[in-house]
C-alpha cells in the first residue's frame, strides 16, 4: 500500500514538469530551458519504441497479435514525427506544417496527424485485446 502512495506522490511531483515540457508556446532562445530539455529527452525513447515495436511486429509474423502490433508501430511512427515537429517548433521557432501548408491547412494536418496516431494505436490495442481473449 505504501508503494501506491509513493508512486502517487512522485507522479504529482513530476506531473508539473511533464505538462510544462508539452507546452506549445515556448519561443526560441539562446539557452535550452527545462521544457526543451525534457522534450529532447523523449526523442530517444520514441526511437526505441519504434525499433522494438517493428521488431515485435515482425517476430509475430502477422496473425492477430502481429497485425495489432503493426498498427501500433505505425501509430508510433506518426507520433514520433509529430514530436519531432514539436521540438523543431519549440527550439527553432519554425512550424513546418504552417510554413509549408499555411496557417489553416497546417492546423488541419496537425489535427489529422493526432487523430491518425490515436486511431492507429487504439485499433492496434483493440486487435491485441481481442486476440488475447481467445
C-alpha positions, 0 to 999 in steps of 0.5 A: 500500500505504501508503494501506491502512495509513493508512486502517487506522490512522485507522479504529482511531483513530476506531473508539473514538469511533464505538462510544462515540457508539452507546452506549445508556446515556448519561443526560441532562445539562446539557452535550452530551458527545462521544457526543451530539455525534457522534450529532447529527452523523449526523442530517444525513447520514441526511437526505441519504441519504434525499433522494438515495436517493428521488431515485435511486429515482425517476430509475430509474423502477422496473425492477430497479435502481429497485425495489432502490433503493426498498427501500433508501430505505425501509430508510433511512427506518426507520433514520433514525427509529430514530436519531432515537429514539436521540438523543431517548433519549440527550439527553432521557432519554425512550424513546418506544417504552417510554413509549408501548408499555411496557417489553416491547412497546417492546423488541419494536418496537425489535427489529422496527424493526432487523430491518425496516431490515436486511431492507429494505436487504439485499433492496434490495442483493440486487435491485441485485446481481442486476440488475447481473449481467445 
